[in-house]
Amino acid sequence: MGSWTRYSRWLHKTFVEPLVRSVNPPWHDARAVSLGLIVGFLVPLGGHLVTLALLRLFLRFSYVIAAAFTVVNNPLNIIPLYYGYYCLGSYILGRPIAMDFRIFQKLMNPVMDKTYFWEAFAAFMNLGREILVRWLVAAVIVAVVFGIIGYVVTFKVQKNRCKRAAEKLGMKYEQFVEDLERNVRSGKI
């Protein structure tokens, strides 16, 4: 089995199956995708699952779906993503881009070399105010934009899925979703 086949199966299992097999109302899954994307784009690598766990104390959403969508930020793309944040933040703030990708990559080495989140986070915070402000400005914008897009697209897809499921059961869509929402409120999900 080739690398592409393994990767395709992993993508399907991680992103598609939880949504296809979902027994949640559309808003529940849409919220999970949105929060997963927001946390994935906004929270430094390593803090995603803890952040989602804290959010889960206050909001109802599928932790598994949200966790799957945080992988937009991962060890394979962290340096290009963060450099993109640096460049976008520089542009938005009207500041010149003072370093090229190779220099930025070298600055990120201490962050990438750490084993534990708190060590990596401390190294990340040591990158300096100029980099962090630009990073934060861009990260917030990217997180919000993709969070909104993720919510809207997922809600539409899941609403259509629920409509088809309701038709198969001979129910009205509204009643079907109401039953799903009752399950969420009762804690069955």
C-alpha positions as CSV (number, residue, x, y, z in Angstrom):
1,M,0.0,0.0,0.0
2,G,1.4,3.3,-1.1
3,S,1.9,6.4,1.1
4,W,-0.9,8.3,-0.7
5,T,-3.3,5.5,0.0
6,R,-2.4,5.4,3.7
7,Y,-2.7,9.1,3.9
8,S,-6.1,9.1,2.2
9,R,-7.4,6.5,4.6
10,W,-6.1,8.4,7.6
11,L,-7.8,11.6,6.3
12,H,-11.0,9.8,5.8
13,K,-10.9,8.1,9.2
14,T,-9.9,11.3,11.0
15,F,-12.1,13.9,9.3
16,V,-14.9,12.3,7.3
17,E,-16.0,9.3,9.4
18,P,-16.7,11.2,12.6
19,L,-18.9,13.6,10.7
20,V,-20.6,10.9,8.6
21,R,-21.3,8.7,11.7
22,S,-22.4,11.6,13.8
23,V,-25.6,11.4,15.8
24,N,-25.4,15.1,16.7
25,P,-27.5,18.0,15.5
26,P,-25.8,20.1,12.7
27,W,-24.8,22.9,15.0
28,H,-23.0,20.6,17.4
29,D,-20.7,19.2,14.7
30,A,-20.3,22.7,13.1
31,R,-19.3,24.1,16.5
32,A,-16.7,21.3,16.9
33,V,-15.2,21.9,13.5
34,S,-15.1,25.6,14.1
35,L,-13.5,25.3,17.5
36,G,-11.0,22.8,16.2
37,L,-9.9,25.1,13.5
38,I,-9.8,28.1,15.8
39,V,-7.8,26.3,18.4
40,G,-5.6,24.7,15.7
41,F,-4.7,28.0,14.1
42,L,-4.5,30.1,17.3
43,V,-3.1,28.0,20.1
44,P,0.6,27.2,19.8
45,L,1.4,23.6,18.9
46,G,1.1,21.2,21.9
47,G,-1.7,23.1,23.7
48,H,-4.6,22.1,21.5
49,L,-6.1,19.2,23.4
50,V,-5.8,21.0,26.8
51,T,-7.5,24.1,25.3
52,L,-10.3,22.0,23.9
53,A,-10.7,20.2,27.2
54,L,-11.1,23.6,29.0
55,L,-13.5,24.8,26.3
56,R,-15.5,21.6,26.8
57,L,-16.2,22.6,30.4
58,F,-18.3,25.6,29.1
59,L,-19.5,24.5,25.6
60,R,-21.1,21.4,24.1
61,F,-19.3,20.1,21.1
62,S,-17.8,16.9,19.9
63,Y,-14.3,16.7,21.4
64,V,-13.2,14.0,18.9
65,I,-14.2,16.1,15.8
66,A,-12.7,19.3,17.2
67,A,-9.4,17.5,18.1
68,A,-9.2,16.1,14.5
69,F,-9.5,19.6,13.0
70,T,-6.7,21.0,15.2
71,V,-4.2,19.1,13.1
72,V,-4.2,22.1,10.7
73,N,-1.2,23.0,12.9
74,N,1.2,20.2,13.2
75,P,5.0,19.5,13.4
76,L,5.2,19.2,9.6
77,N,3.8,22.6,8.8
78,I,4.4,24.7,11.9
79,I,7.4,26.6,10.6
80,P,5.9,27.6,7.3
81,L,2.6,28.4,9.0
82,Y,4.2,30.5,11.7
83,Y,6.4,32.3,9.1
84,G,3.2,33.0,7.1
85,Y,1.7,34.5,10.3
86,Y,4.9,36.6,10.8
87,C,4.6,37.9,7.2
88,L,0.8,38.5,7.3
89,G,1.1,40.2,10.7
90,S,3.9,42.4,9.3
91,Y,1.8,43.4,6.3
92,I,-1.3,44.1,8.5
93,L,0.7,46.2,11.0
94,G,2.5,48.0,8.2
95,R,5.9,46.8,9.3
96,P,8.7,45.5,7.1
97,I,9.4,41.8,6.9
98,A,12.8,41.8,8.6
99,M,13.8,38.2,8.2
100,D,13.6,35.6,5.5
101,F,12.3,32.0,5.9
102,R,15.8,30.5,6.7
103,I,16.4,32.9,9.6
104,F,12.9,32.4,10.9
105,Q,13.4,28.6,10.7
106,K,16.6,28.9,12.8
107,L,14.8,31.1,15.4
108,M,12.2,28.3,15.6
109,N,14.7,25.5,16.3
110,P,14.7,26.0,20.1
111,V,10.9,25.7,20.0
112,M,10.9,22.6,17.9
113,D,13.6,20.9,19.9
114,K,11.6,20.9,23.1
115,T,9.8,17.7,24.3
116,Y,7.2,19.1,26.6
117,F,4.5,21.7,25.8
118,W,5.5,24.1,28.6
119,E,9.2,24.1,27.5
120,A,8.2,24.7,23.8
121,F,5.8,27.4,24.9
122,A,8.5,29.2,27.0
123,A,10.9,29.0,24.0
124,F,8.1,30.3,21.7
125,M,7.5,33.2,24.1
126,N,11.3,34.0,24.0
127,L,11.1,34.7,20.2
128,G,10.5,38.3,21.2
129,R,7.8,40.9,21.1
130,E,8.2,41.9,17.5
131,I,7.7,38.4,16.2
132,L,4.9,37.5,18.7
133,V,2.8,40.6,18.1
134,R,2.9,39.9,14.3
135,W,2.2,36.2,14.9
136,L,-0.8,36.9,17.2
137,V,-2.4,39.5,14.9
138,A,-2.2,37.1,11.9
139,A,-3.2,34.0,14.0
140,V,-6.3,35.6,15.3
141,I,-7.4,36.7,11.8
142,V,-6.7,33.3,10.2
143,A,-8.3,31.4,13.1
144,V,-11.5,33.5,13.0
145,V,-11.8,33.4,9.2
146,F,-11.3,29.6,9.0
147,G,-13.5,29.1,12.1
148,I,-16.4,30.9,10.5
149,I,-15.9,29.1,7.1
150,G,-15.6,25.7,9.0
151,Y,-18.8,26.4,10.9
152,V,-20.8,27.4,7.8
153,V,-19.6,24.6,5.5
154,T,-20.0,21.9,8.2
155,F,-23.5,23.2,9.2
156,K,-24.7,23.0,5.6
157,V,-23.2,19.5,5.1
158,Q,-24.6,18.2,8.4
159,K,-28.0,19.7,7.8
160,N,-28.2,17.9,4.5
161,R,-27.1,14.7,6.1
162,C,-29.8,15.1,8.8
163,K,-32.4,15.8,6.2
164,R,-31.6,12.6,4.3
165,A,-31.6,10.6,7.5
166,A,-34.9,12.1,8.5
167,E,-36.4,11.2,5.1
168,K,-35.1,7.6,5.4
169,L,-36.9,7.4,8.8
170,G,-40.1,9.0,7.5
171,M,-39.7,11.9,9.9
172,K,-39.7,15.7,9.4
173,Y,-36.3,17.3,9.6
174,E,-37.3,19.5,12.5
175,Q,-38.4,16.6,14.6
176,F,-35.3,14.6,13.7
177,V,-33.0,17.5,14.8
178,E,-35.1,18.1,17.9
179,D,-34.5,14.4,18.9
180,L,-30.8,14.8,18.3
181,E,-30.7,18.0,20.4
182,R,-32.6,16.3,23.2
183,N,-29.9,13.7,23.2
184,V,-27.2,16.4,23.5
185,R,-29.0,18.2,26.3
186,S,-29.5,14.9,28.2
187,G,-25.8,14.2,28.0
188,K,-26.2,11.0,25.9
189,I,-23.7,12.3,23.5
